[in-house]
Amino acid sequence: MTTAQIRKILRQHFGARHYRITSGGEIHVYGRMPNTNQDGWYLFGYVGNTETEARIDDLA
């Protein structure tokens, strides 16, 4: 999955400016954090990681 495809799916699900992909390949998103009832930035996964790509496919 290309970075452009990842960005498109994250933009559709979380909204513009609610996701970040770092130069190291980390994907951070802003939303309801797992296992909490608070909104905030959290690590969603890594570019090129099979498990992360499966989670992104579930969002599409």
Secondary structure, DSSP 8 states (H G I E B T S, - for coil): --HHHHHHHHHHHH-TTSEEE-TTSEEEEEEE-TTSS-EEEEEEEETT-HHHHHHHHHH-
